[in-house]
Amino acid sequence: MGRKHQMTNLNSDNFLLKTDSYKFGGHWRMYPEGTKHIYSYFECRKGAQFEQVVFFGLQYVIAKHLVGKVFDASDIAWASAISASHLGSSAHFNEAGWKRLLEKHGGKLPLSIKALPEGTIVKPGTVLFTVENTDPEFPWLTNYVQTILSQVWYPTTVASLSRHTKRIIAKWLRKTGSKMGGLDFMLHDFGYRGASSNETAGIGAAAHLVNFKGTDTLAAFPVLKEVYKASISEIGFSVPASEHSVMSSQGREGEAAVVGRLLEIYPTGILSVVADTYNIYDFVEKIVGKQYRDAIKARDGVFVVRPDSLTKSHPDAGSQMAWICEKLWAAFGGTVNEKGHRVLDPHVRVLWGDGIGPDDIDDIFRTMSTFGFAAENVATFGMGGGLLQKVNRDTLRCAFKCSARMGEDGKWMDIRKDPIDSSKASKAGRFAVVRDLGELVTTNNPDDPDNLLVEIFRDGEFVEDAKSSLAQIRQRVESVPLTNPVSADDTIYGKPVKV
C-alpha cells in the first residue's frame, strides 16, 4: 500500500516561523523590483511612559534566535506546508528565496545589526539599533526579522521601569535624610510566579538586575551568566523569608511559636517574616513588639515585618506601613535624623510587596514622610507583576521601522511613514547616535566617526568585541545620575491618613 509522505517532526523552533504571517506570506515580492538593500531601525518613540529609556536585551534576542545556522531544508519544507494551509496557497511563501539563502549562506543570516551599547540610557526618540541586509540578493530579510527583534521592547521596558522606580526611591531617601547605601537593594523582584513564562521571568529579571541587586527570580541567573558574562557572585541576592504556609503551619494559636522558631534558626542576618497570615495588628503589637522584642533586639541582624494585604482600618499600603512604623517605634525606639525624620532601631525594618507599581511606592513614601518616618525604614519593596508583567510594547511606544531603501542604481532613498497622527511618524534615512552637549542625539550621518551605534552582529555571528557584560552594563547605567527630578512636583506633601 502506498501513501503520501508525511512530515512528523515539526521543529517548534523553526526560524522561518518567527515572523508575522503577513511577512511570511508575501513581503518578499512586494518591494520594488531591483531593491538591493533595506535599512530599518528600532526606537522607543516620544511619548513613552518614562523619560529615561534603559536599552537592554538585544544580546539575548540575538543569541537565542539569530546566531549560527538558524534554519535548514526541513524548516523550509515545513514552512512551505504551513503556508499552503495557512495562506491558502504555497505560492505566497518565498520557498525559492529561502532555498537560495540556505545554498548561499548555509543557514546563516546575511544581516548587519548596529546598536548602542546595552545599558545606555537615552531619551525617547533615540535610535537604539539598526538592521540592514549585507547581501543584496536578500533585501526582504531585513524586515523579516522585525518581529523577533522587536521583542527587545520587553527587557528594555522592564529595565526602564526598574530605573524609574529607583529614581523615585532615591528621591525619597534624599528628601527624608536617609542613607543611600542600601538603595541597590530597595526594589526586590517578586515576579517569577506572576510572569507569563519561564523565559519571560528570566529576561525580565535580568533587566531589573541592571539597576538593582535584589531578586527572588532565579531564572535570571542562566540568562546573565550565559549571555552577559556575569559571575554567579555578582548577579543578585536574597535573604531568608517566611511565607504563609510556614506561618500557618501550627495553626492560628501557633503563629507566635513559629516566629520564635525562626528567631532560633536565624540568629543573625536579615530575616523577613510575613505578618498578616492572621491578624496584622496582633502580630506587630503583641508578637513582635512585646513577646519577642528582646530577642529581636538581641539579634545581630534585621527583622523585617512584611504586611501582605490591606485592611478596613488601613485600606492603602502607605497608611498601614506608617501604622506599623509607629508601633515598632513605640516598642523598639530609634533616632531622629538631621531632616527631622524618625529612623527605627536598626534591628527592625518594614517591607511591602503586594500589588504595587512605581506610583504606589511614591505614595507609600509620601505617607510615611507625612508621619515623620524616613524612607530608610523600608528594607525593600517587593514588586512582582508590576515589574515583570504589567508592561507592553506601548509602555515605551517601541517601534521597528524601515527608513531607507537602496534600488538597482545603488543609491539610497530615504523613506518613512508620516500619518495624520504625527506621534506615529517614523524617521527617514540612515543614522548615527552621537553625544551633543552631554545629550545623545540621532543624526542622519551613519559614517560619523563618533557614531555610538556599533556593529554587534554580522552574517550570522556576534561581533564579540561589541558585546557587553553585566558589569559593563551596570557601569553605564550607574554613570547617569539619579538626582534629576522624577516629576514636576518634587516636594514633600501629603494629606492626613489614619494611623
JOWO-V417304 format. One record per residue. N is the residue number from 0. RES is the residue in one small letter. PSI is psi in degrees with one decimal (NA if undefined). BURIAL is + if it has 24 or more other ideal C-beta (glycine too) atoms within 12 Angstrom, else -. Layout:
BEGIN
((N | RES | PSI | BURIAL) (N | RES | PSI | BURIAL))
END
This chain:
BEGIN
((0 | m | 129.6 | -) (1 | g | 149.5 | -) (2 | r | 158.3 | -) (3 | k | 146.2 | -) (4 | h | 132.3 | -) (5 | q | 134.7 | -) (6 | m | 130.7 | -) (7 | t | -4.1 | -) (8 | n | 70.2 | -) (9 | l | 124.3 | -) (10 | n | 109.0 | -) (11 | s | -12.7 | -) (12 | d | 27.0 | -) (13 | n | 116.0 | +) (14 | f | -34.0 | +) (15 | l | -18.8 | +) (16 | l | 2.4 | +) (17 | k | 51.8 | +) (18 | t | 172.7 | +) (19 | d | 150.8 | -) (20 | s | -39.2 | -) (21 | y | -24.5 | -) (22 | k | -43.4 | +) (23 | f | -31.6 | +) (24 | g | 31.3 | +) (25 | g | -12.7 | -) (26 | h | -27.3 | +) (27 | w | -24.5 | +) (28 | r | 10.1 | -) (29 | m | -22.5 | -) (30 | y | 154.9 | +) (31 | p | 144.8 | -) (32 | e | 141.5 | -) (33 | g | -2.4 | -) (34 | t | 129.9 | +) (35 | k | -37.5 | +) (36 | h | 141.1 | +) (37 | i | 132.3 | +) (38 | y | 126.5 | +) (39 | s | 166.0 | +) (40 | y | 164.3 | +) (41 | f | 135.8 | +) (42 | e | 165.2 | +) (43 | c | 111.8 | +) (44 | r | 158.8 | +) (45 | k | 145.1 | +) (46 | g | 4.2 | -) (47 | a | 155.6 | +) (48 | q | -30.7 | +) (49 | f | 144.8 | +) (50 | e | -11.8 | +) (51 | q | 124.1 | +) (52 | v | 123.6 | +) (53 | v | 109.2 | +) (54 | f | 122.2 | +) (55 | f | 144.7 | +) (56 | g | -9.8 | +) (57 | l | -41.5 | +) (58 | q | -39.3 | +) (59 | y | -47.7 | +) (60 | v | -42.9 | +) (61 | i | -47.6 | +) (62 | a | -38.5 | +) (63 | k | -33.7 | +) (64 | h | -22.6 | +) (65 | l | -19.5 | +) (66 | v | 136.1 | +) (67 | g | -161.1 | -) (68 | k | 110.0 | -) (69 | v | -4.1 | +) (70 | f | 160.8 | +) (71 | d | -172.0 | +) (72 | a | -34.9 | -) (73 | s | -33.2 | -) (74 | d | -40.7 | +) (75 | i | -43.6 | +) (76 | a | -43.7 | +) (77 | w | -43.3 | +) (78 | a | -38.9 | +) (79 | s | -42.0 | +) (80 | a | -40.6 | +) (81 | i | -40.3 | +) (82 | s | -42.5 | +) (83 | a | -38.9 | -) (84 | s | -46.5 | -) (85 | h | -38.3 | -) (86 | l | 0.6 | -) (87 | g | -6.8 | -) (88 | s | 136.9 | -) (89 | s | -9.3 | -) (90 | a | -22.3 | -) (91 | h | -20.2 | +) (92 | f | 140.3 | +) (93 | n | 60.7 | +) (94 | e | -42.6 | +) (95 | a | -39.6 | -) (96 | g | -42.8 | +) (97 | w | -36.1 | +) (98 | k | -39.6 | -) (99 | r | -39.5 | -) (100 | l | -40.3 | +) (101 | l | -42.2 | +) (102 | e | -41.8 | -) (103 | k | -34.9 | -) (104 | h | 6.0 | +) (105 | g | 28.5 | -) (106 | g | 1.8 | +) (107 | k | 162.8 | +) (108 | l | 116.2 | +) (109 | p | 75.8 | +) (110 | l | 153.4 | +) (111 | s | 126.0 | +) (112 | i | 122.2 | +) (113 | k | 137.9 | +) (114 | a | 156.7 | +) (115 | l | 151.0 | +) (116 | p | 136.5 | +) (117 | e | 142.6 | +) (118 | g | -8.3 | +) (119 | t | 135.4 | +) (120 | i | 126.5 | +) (121 | v | 167.7 | +) (122 | k | 152.8 | +) (123 | p | 144.3 | +) (124 | g | -0.9 | +) (125 | t | 133.6 | +) (126 | v | 130.5 | +) (127 | l | -37.6 | +) (128 | f | 160.4 | +) (129 | t | 157.3 | +) (130 | v | 137.1 | +) (131 | e | 140.3 | +) (132 | n | 141.1 | +) (133 | t | -17.9 | +) (134 | d | 117.9 | +) (135 | p | -8.3 | -) (136 | e | -13.7 | -) (137 | f | 55.8 | +) (138 | p | -24.5 | +) (139 | w | -13.1 | +) (140 | l | -29.7 | +) (141 | t | -53.4 | +) (142 | n | -5.4 | +) (143 | y | -35.2 | +) (144 | v | 3.6 | +) (145 | q | -44.9 | +) (146 | t | -50.9 | +) (147 | i | -37.5 | +) (148 | l | -29.4 | +) (149 | s | -17.3 | +) (150 | q | -3.7 | +) (151 | v | -18.5 | +) (152 | w | -35.4 | +) (153 | y | -58.3 | +) (154 | p | -34.3 | +) (155 | t | -40.0 | +) (156 | t | -43.1 | +) (157 | v | -43.5 | +) (158 | a | -37.5 | +) (159 | s | -39.3 | +) (160 | l | -44.5 | +) (161 | s | -43.0 | +) (162 | r | -44.5 | +) (163 | h | -42.6 | +) (164 | t | -36.8 | +) (165 | k | -36.6 | +) (166 | r | -37.3 | +) (167 | i | -46.1 | +) (168 | i | -45.0 | +) (169 | a | -38.3 | +) (170 | k | -46.9 | +) (171 | w | -29.5 | +) (172 | l | -44.6 | +) (173 | r | -46.2 | +) (174 | k | -36.9 | +) (175 | t | 13.1 | +) (176 | g | 25.7 | +) (177 | s | 158.4 | +) (178 | k | 145.6 | -) (179 | m | -3.4 | -) (180 | g | -29.1 | -) (181 | g | 7.8 | +) (182 | l | -39.9 | +) (183 | d | -10.7 | +) (184 | f | 10.5 | +) (185 | m | 2.7 | +) (186 | l | 113.3 | +) (187 | h | 134.2 | +) (188 | d | 110.5 | +) (189 | f | 18.6 | +) (190 | g | -0.5 | +) (191 | y | -53.1 | +) (192 | r | -17.7 | -) (193 | g | -2.3 | +) (194 | a | 157.0 | +) (195 | s | -17.5 | -) (196 | s | 167.3 | -) (197 | n | -37.4 | -) (198 | e | -42.7 | +) (199 | t | -46.7 | +) (200 | a | -41.8 | +) (201 | g | -49.6 | +) (202 | i | -34.1 | +) (203 | g | -43.8 | +) (204 | a | -37.3 | +) (205 | a | -39.6 | +) (206 | a | -40.8 | +) (207 | h | -38.3 | +) (208 | l | -2.8 | +) (209 | v | -33.2 | +) (210 | n | -35.5 | +) (211 | f | 173.8 | +) (212 | k | 12.8 | +) (213 | g | 129.3 | +) (214 | t | 148.9 | +) (215 | d | 9.4 | +) (216 | t | 92.9 | +) (217 | l | -16.1 | +) (218 | a | -16.7 | +) (219 | a | -26.7 | +) (220 | f | -51.5 | +) (221 | p | -35.1 | +) (222 | v | -49.8 | +) (223 | l | -31.9 | +) (224 | k | -44.7 | +) (225 | e | -33.7 | -) (226 | v | -28.8 | +) (227 | y | 23.1 | +) (228 | k | 33.4 | -) (229 | a | 142.1 | +) (230 | s | 149.2 | -) (231 | i | -33.1 | -) (232 | s | -13.4 | -) (233 | e | -6.7 | -) (234 | i | -58.7 | +) (235 | g | 167.9 | +) (236 | f | 157.3 | +) (237 | s | -177.9 | +) (238 | v | 163.0 | +) (239 | p | 134.7 | -) (240 | a | 139.9 | +) (241 | s | 168.2 | +) (242 | e | 178.4 | +) (243 | h | -30.9 | -) (244 | s | -32.2 | -) (245 | v | -48.5 | -) (246 | m | -25.8 | +) (247 | s | 4.8 | -) (248 | s | -20.0 | -) (249 | q | 18.2 | -) (250 | g | 175.1 | -) (251 | r | -44.8 | -) (252 | e | -16.9 | -) (253 | g | 4.4 | -) (254 | e | -44.0 | +) (255 | a | -38.6 | +) (256 | a | -35.1 | -) (257 | v | -44.4 | +) (258 | v | -44.5 | +) (259 | g | -40.7 | -) (260 | r | -40.9 | -) (261 | l | -39.8 | +) (262 | l | -32.4 | +) (263 | e | -41.2 | -) (264 | i | -34.6 | -) (265 | y | 78.0 | +) (266 | p | -12.2 | -) (267 | t | 164.9 | -) (268 | g | -172.5 | -) (269 | i | 132.8 | +) (270 | l | 118.3 | +) (271 | s | 126.3 | +) (272 | v | 123.9 | +) (273 | v | 136.5 | +) (274 | a | -5.8 | +) (275 | d | 24.1 | +) (276 | t | -36.6 | +) (277 | y | -86.6 | +) (278 | n | 106.4 | -) (279 | i | -35.3 | +) (280 | y | -44.1 | +) (281 | d | -39.1 | -) (282 | f | -48.2 | +) (283 | v | -48.9 | +) (284 | e | -44.6 | -) (285 | k | -48.2 | -) (286 | i | -50.4 | +) (287 | v | -47.7 | +) (288 | g | -19.8 | +) (289 | k | -64.5 | -) (290 | q | -41.8 | -) (291 | y | 16.5 | +) (292 | r | -51.2 | +) (293 | d | -38.6 | -) (294 | a | -38.2 | +) (295 | i | -41.0 | +) (296 | k | -23.7 | +) (297 | a | -12.5 | -) (298 | r | 148.5 | +) (299 | d | 73.1 | -) (300 | g | -168.8 | +) (301 | v | 129.4 | +) (302 | f | 116.8 | +) (303 | v | 123.1 | +) (304 | v | 122.2 | +) (305 | r | 97.8 | +) (306 | p | 153.4 | +) (307 | d | 10.1 | +) (308 | s | 158.1 | -) (309 | l | 164.7 | -) (310 | t | 169.2 | -) (311 | k | -36.3 | -) (312 | s | -32.0 | -) (313 | h | 83.5 | +) (314 | p | 3.2 | -) (315 | d | 153.7 | +) (316 | a | -38.0 | +) (317 | g | -45.2 | +) (318 | s | -36.6 | +) (319 | q | -40.7 | +) (320 | m | -39.8 | +) (321 | a | -40.7 | +) (322 | w | -45.4 | +) (323 | i | -43.2 | +) (324 | c | -39.8 | +) (325 | e | -44.9 | +) (326 | k | -36.9 | +) (327 | l | -35.4 | +) (328 | w | -42.4 | +) (329 | a | -36.0 | -) (330 | a | -38.9 | +) (331 | f | -19.1 | +) (332 | g | -163.1 | -) (333 | g | -153.9 | +) (334 | t | 164.9 | -) (335 | v | 125.6 | -) (336 | n | -177.8 | +) (337 | e | -23.3 | -) (338 | k | 12.8 | -) (339 | g | 15.4 | -) (340 | h | 142.6 | +) (341 | r | 136.7 | +) (342 | v | 118.5 | +) (343 | l | 155.1 | +) (344 | d | 134.9 | +) (345 | p | -7.2 | +) (346 | h | -12.3 | +) (347 | v | 142.3 | +) (348 | r | 174.7 | +) (349 | v | 161.5 | +) (350 | l | 138.3 | +) (351 | w | 130.8 | +) (352 | g | 27.5 | +) (353 | d | 114.1 | +) (354 | g | 42.1 | +) (355 | i | 157.3 | +) (356 | g | -175.7 | +) (357 | p | -38.5 | +) (358 | d | -35.4 | +) (359 | d | -40.4 | +) (360 | i | -42.5 | +) (361 | d | -46.5 | +) (362 | d | -40.7 | +) (363 | i | -47.8 | +) (364 | f | -39.2 | +) (365 | r | -45.3 | +) (366 | t | -44.3 | +) (367 | m | -40.9 | +) (368 | s | -38.9 | +) (369 | t | -34.7 | +) (370 | f | 16.1 | +) (371 | g | 18.1 | +) (372 | f | 132.6 | +) (373 | a | 154.0 | +) (374 | a | -27.1 | +) (375 | e | -7.7 | +) (376 | n | -17.7 | +) (377 | v | 116.9 | +) (378 | a | -44.1 | +) (379 | t | 165.6 | +) (380 | f | 135.2 | +) (381 | g | 118.3 | +) (382 | m | 125.1 | +) (383 | g | -96.0 | +) (384 | g | -32.2 | +) (385 | g | -22.5 | +) (386 | l | -47.5 | +) (387 | l | -14.8 | +) (388 | q | -31.3 | +) (389 | k | 52.4 | +) (390 | v | 159.5 | +) (391 | n | 179.9 | -) (392 | r | -22.8 | -) (393 | d | -11.7 | -) (394 | t | -44.0 | +) (395 | l | 10.1 | +) (396 | r | 49.5 | +) (397 | c | 138.8 | +) (398 | a | 142.0 | +) (399 | f | 117.4 | +) (400 | k | 147.6 | +) (401 | c | 136.2 | +) (402 | s | -8.0 | +) (403 | a | 149.1 | +) (404 | r | 134.7 | +) (405 | m | 126.0 | +) (406 | g | -169.5 | -) (407 | e | -24.0 | -) (408 | d | -2.3 | -) (409 | g | 10.2 | -) (410 | k | 144.2 | -) (411 | w | 139.3 | -) (412 | m | 123.1 | +) (413 | d | 133.0 | -) (414 | i | 158.0 | +) (415 | r | 165.7 | -) (416 | k | 142.3 | -) (417 | d | 69.8 | -) (418 | p | 173.2 | -) (419 | i | -38.7 | -) (420 | d | 93.4 | -) (421 | s | -19.9 | -) (422 | s | -16.2 | -) (423 | k | 9.3 | -) (424 | a | 143.6 | -) (425 | s | 172.3 | +) (426 | k | 156.3 | +) (427 | a | 143.2 | +) (428 | g | -164.9 | +) (429 | r | 153.0 | +) (430 | f | 159.2 | +) (431 | a | 152.9 | +) (432 | v | 121.1 | +) (433 | v | 161.7 | +) (434 | r | 125.4 | -) (435 | d | 110.5 | -) (436 | l | 42.6 | -) (437 | g | -10.3 | -) (438 | e | 146.3 | -) (439 | l | 122.6 | +) (440 | v | 151.9 | -) (441 | t | 130.1 | +) (442 | t | 170.3 | +) (443 | n | 39.4 | +) (444 | n | 81.8 | -) (445 | p | -18.1 | +) (446 | d | 8.9 | -) (447 | d | 125.1 | -) (448 | p | -19.1 | -) (449 | d | 12.5 | -) (450 | n | 125.1 | +) (451 | l | -7.4 | +) (452 | l | 112.3 | +) (453 | v | 138.8 | +) (454 | e | 123.1 | +) (455 | i | -18.9 | +) (456 | f | 134.9 | +) (457 | r | 127.2 | +) (458 | d | 45.6 | +) (459 | g | -1.2 | +) (460 | e | 151.2 | +) (461 | f | 146.1 | +) (462 | v | 99.7 | -) (463 | e | -38.8 | -) (464 | d | -18.2 | -) (465 | a | -9.1 | +) (466 | k | 151.6 | +) (467 | s | 145.6 | +) (468 | s | 164.9 | +) (469 | l | -40.7 | +) (470 | a | -42.1 | -) (471 | q | -39.8 | +) (472 | i | -45.5 | +) (473 | r | -38.8 | +) (474 | q | -41.2 | -) (475 | r | -44.2 | +) (476 | v | -45.0 | +) (477 | e | -16.7 | -) (478 | s | -14.6 | -) (479 | v | 119.3 | +) (480 | p | 150.0 | -) (481 | l | 2.2 | +) (482 | t | -16.9 | -) (483 | n | 150.4 | -) (484 | p | 142.9 | -) (485 | v | -31.0 | +) (486 | s | 170.7 | -) (487 | a | -36.2 | -) (488 | d | 98.3 | -) (489 | d | 42.8 | -) (490 | t | 161.3 | -) (491 | i | 125.7 | +) (492 | y | 165.8 | -) (493 | g | 173.4 | +) (494 | k | 153.3 | -) (495 | p | 135.0 | -) (496 | v | 161.7 | +) (497 | k | 130.1 | -) (498 | v | NA | +))
END
